[in-house]
């Protein structure tokens, strides 16, 4: 059972995750399982940001600069998002991302 | 030795057994050979293989040589070659030929189509003013029933259940399927008055396979006009009115991939192609959600609503709309 990610966790997209943007929204496909996931505009932006930033806390900072949201809410939502993406094999979370 | 030559879904089918299909009108997008195999050949092909199943009567396996095996209990067995160029089949003794053909030209053929590089959709399509209007939806959503209502008003059927689209210089073309429709007897009686001419599809359903004549079916590919994703029954049961709404791209995408005809082949190459082709399709064709109250008496109004929507979107876009 993976541990819940923290703000200090480092993350990166799994190579099995295929991202397709569609007019500001997106779909993600896990190429291993064949399961699709829809991302709304906020989820799409998070996915774009996590390709630029490795640490979750940095993504929170970037999100705070773009969205009107409290820091607490932003952290909570982002950690939920990361946990769900990890559970579905779309993100790798951990200190050692070299694997 | 393949003695019979047919055209269906835009492909050329060379078959050892006679099928209820038209002769090919032009060279197919691809040629698929249909051969008859012996029970011993099928037993040998799957020896030592764990079959997967989706129900008690449907089993399949991806074999080591990248061919695929599919079986419907009491109906028949199929082996589709790795490149999709050949289907070897055998019909169960108790299966009616019409019933066998439904699965051969649907599920089994979908393996060959996907392996040949196509992305067949689970959809029914009718011809409206020389263009294909597609009704998308899972089993039981009412695709064929609504199509029967179009048929009753003189709009021919293009395909029932499996839709093959192909991108050409002028946009997407929708190819004609077998000239038949699968309907419940009550629907057939209401809209076609031809229930007596239908043949039971299989023992799992009361649906009939009803052959259509040349006036009732299209023989040539048509330009794709629009796709209507039918709302699932749990939504339509509560729907007070007919509603047609454009789907956002993300939802349209998920509706299209959710209605692939073949959800069993999931290797990465196929999945990447599915994403590519679905994105391409969405860039050229509107996908709308169609929600309506259930009940045969509503269907003529639903048909009219679709026709009005088609006309209004044509006027809004203008005659030179790009496809």
Interface residues (C-beta under 8 A of the other chain):
Chain A: X18 X20 X22 X23 X25 X26 X27 X29 X31 X32 X33 X34 X36 X38 X39 X40
Chain B: X248 X249 X250 X251 X253 X254 X257 X258 X263 X266 X268 X271 X272 X275 X279 X282
